[in-house]
Amino acid sequence: MDARRVRALIARTPALSAENLQALLAAAGGELEGSLAAPLVRHADLPNAARAFLTAPDEIAVDTDLAWLDTSGAAILLSTDPQYPPLLREIAAAPPALYVLGSVEALAAPQLAMVGSRNPTPAGRSTAHEFAAWFARAGLTVTSGLATGIDAASHAGALEGGGATVAVCATGLDRVYPAEHAALAARIRARGALVSEFPPRTAPLRRHFPQRNRIISGLSLGTLVVEAARHSGSLITARLAGEAGREVFAIPGSIHSPVSRGCHQLIKQGAKLVDEASDVISELRISVPKEQLRTPHTEPARAVALDNEYEMLLDALGFAPATIDSLVARTHLPSASVASMLLILELEGRVAALPGGRYGRIP
Amino acid sequence: MDARRVRALIARTPALSAENLQALLAAAGGELEGSLAAPLVRHADLPNAARAFLTAPDEIAVDTDLAWLDTSGAAILLSTDPQYPPLLREIAAAPPALYVLGSVEALAAPQLAMVGSRNPTPAGRSTAHEFAAWFARAGLTVTSGLATGIDAASHAGALEGGGATVAVCATGLDRVYPAEHAALAARIRARGALVSEFPPRTAPLRRHFPQRNRIISGLSLGTLVVEAARHSGSLITARLAGEAGREVFAIPGSIHSPVSRGCHQLIKQGAKLVDEASDVISELRISVPKEQLRTPHTEPARAVALDNEYEMLLDALGFAPATIDSLVARTHLPSASVASMLLILELEGRVAALPGGRYGRIP
């Protein structure tokens, strides 16, 4: 059996664990092509469903998968592959296989999961977008679930911030759920990755969503819940993050807002309250070496120096309106940095964009 | 010297500590009347200002104090009195004397301090009012500082909940600061107490406020900060509560609301997040008899029904602009309630005020 077919078979095997796969590979002397040989499978300690499938595989399904892999350009990443994301390997019930559309490398980059309500407030949606753009600029990949609401705003914000973003799907990657996110999914694929442990043609079954959530939190250094009602799926993601020893962050809101109740519950249970994007970076800085925040194709992590640079920029701005060019001359910061810092300061209500491309400080 | 005059003298003595007073009383063999005898004062270990005053007291000031005590009915409570509040006695720099208008017993009841911004949002003010009423029904005395904003709303809410409330003032009790709270002060006196460590005719000096705050937190099992900006005086009260080993609670809010930033800062530093009044009770491990939460002369806790009323109003509003009158007709809520609910919804970004006195829902 050729390597491509072996990988497609493994990825479609029900009930197989990463440990099972590791044992099969070891029994085959490290040769993946030989790991599904009949005598090996017969003697391996496997769940019944996995053994039954591997003994008599659904060849038509596998053929169809292979055809889709060809046309779509999707890759299969196995837990025994060296490129498999190291943080994901650590979790309980790590998936033995992932289908990936886009950049496999994106899965190993330092990631922050951002999740939340499918019915957020307008303010929550815009917070997700702004924070995600900020994290992207700080060099973090934003990982989420492609759902409507907070998920979509987080992906879109990360893209706008010039960063990578990973969407973990609860369906096969031959479809986009929800369908209206097809354009967003295409952008995510181009600048990050779409990932699923579910084989092609898997429909969005309800029980797949919590299962999928463990991959979102498992890929990530921490999980930030932006807005969530009580009993929402985002709280499952947060719980799984905590169980995997990852940081859990939550953004507070009005006590009268139902989609803040879940966040408040998390904070009561020990999640870190986040009211500025930089809170996440300073909390994660403990576990993220600075170099990791500085991947080659992103600007150097501004997060650490951020406060000083912002103060400097505000000082340079004074209280008379100025253009970006004159601020670049005054601060010696790159003009792209000045522009994005002004955007953040504008979002924070500290500067205002004025006619003629000038910016003014708000006292 | 008669007992009344001795107490008035002690209360007016500058720089005297509760420990100094305790030592003087012990040296006088437990006889308060003898504790200010010249030989005792001469040999006692006293701050210079205290010794100077006790050696040559301002008799005119003391006479004026005594006249005021007579006409106002105020009492002086010394730290050596058995009725002195036990929790207050525990703190560093416990006041040796308190002037009290109203019920001295109220000071020994289980208290919760509620403090916050003098410029709260309407939602914050109404939260303070509702929570204080709930605490009152739960049998807690609400202690605050009689300031405008959160303080006043907390006192008023406690009174409306049928409970007692204590106002700790930063002026002499012969005046009310701010003056517009004269009616509120009279109600507090009738159903609780006004307290000050400052002698009559003390003006509201700026430095008195942080000093006063230690008494608010010192009297209380815990301190709840409802809304507070960064660097606000309420954070001083919270810090003093923490230093005295008392619980610190804070109510979260929108990350875009400046008067929630102080609360968020407290939560980051370890304060308990409170989004329901009952959180405070369960944290303080106070058992509340159910009947107390449902006293005959108060309506059942509105907090529970609140969300429903807001939902009803939003449903009634639909997505076509409507006037307050038409909303009153649709919901059968009082027009004052509709108006204030709309205001809150507007602040939460859920409705917008439109020309012609109409309101529109923000999708």
Contacts between the chains, C-beta under 8 A, distances in Angstrom:
chain1	res1	chain2	res2	distance
A	121	B	348	7.7
A	121	B	349	6.8
A	121	B	350	7.4
A	122	B	349	6.0
A	122	B	362	6.4
A	123	B	254	6.7
A	123	B	256	6.9
A	123	B	349	5.5
A	127	B	255	6.8
A	251	B	255	6.1
A	252	B	252	3.4
A	252	B	253	6.9
A	252	B	255	6.8
A	252	B	260	7.5
A	252	B	264	6.3
A	252	B	267	7.5
A	252	B	273	7.2
A	253	B	252	6.9
A	253	B	253	7.0
A	253	B	254	5.7
A	253	B	255	7.5
A	254	B	123	6.7
A	254	B	252	8.0
A	254	B	253	5.7
A	254	B	254	5.8
A	254	B	348	6.0
A	255	B	127	6.7
A	255	B	251	6.2
A	255	B	252	6.8
A	255	B	253	7.5
A	255	B	275	4.2
A	255	B	276	7.5
A	256	B	123	6.8
A	256	B	306	7.0
A	256	B	307	7.0
A	256	B	310	7.2
A	256	B	344	7.5
A	256	B	348	7.0
A	257	B	348	6.9
A	258	B	307	7.0
A	260	B	252	7.5
A	260	B	275	7.7
A	261	B	275	6.8
A	264	B	252	6.3
A	264	B	273	5.7
A	264	B	275	4.4
A	267	B	252	7.5
A	267	B	267	6.6
A	267	B	273	4.8
A	268	B	272	7.4
A	268	B	273	5.5
A	268	B	279	7.6
A	272	B	268	7.4
A	273	B	252	7.3
A	273	B	264	5.8
A	273	B	267	4.8
A	273	B	268	5.4
A	273	B	273	7.2
A	275	B	255	4.2
A	275	B	260	7.7
A	275	B	261	6.9
A	275	B	264	4.5
A	276	B	255	7.6
A	279	B	268	7.6
A	349	B	256	8.0
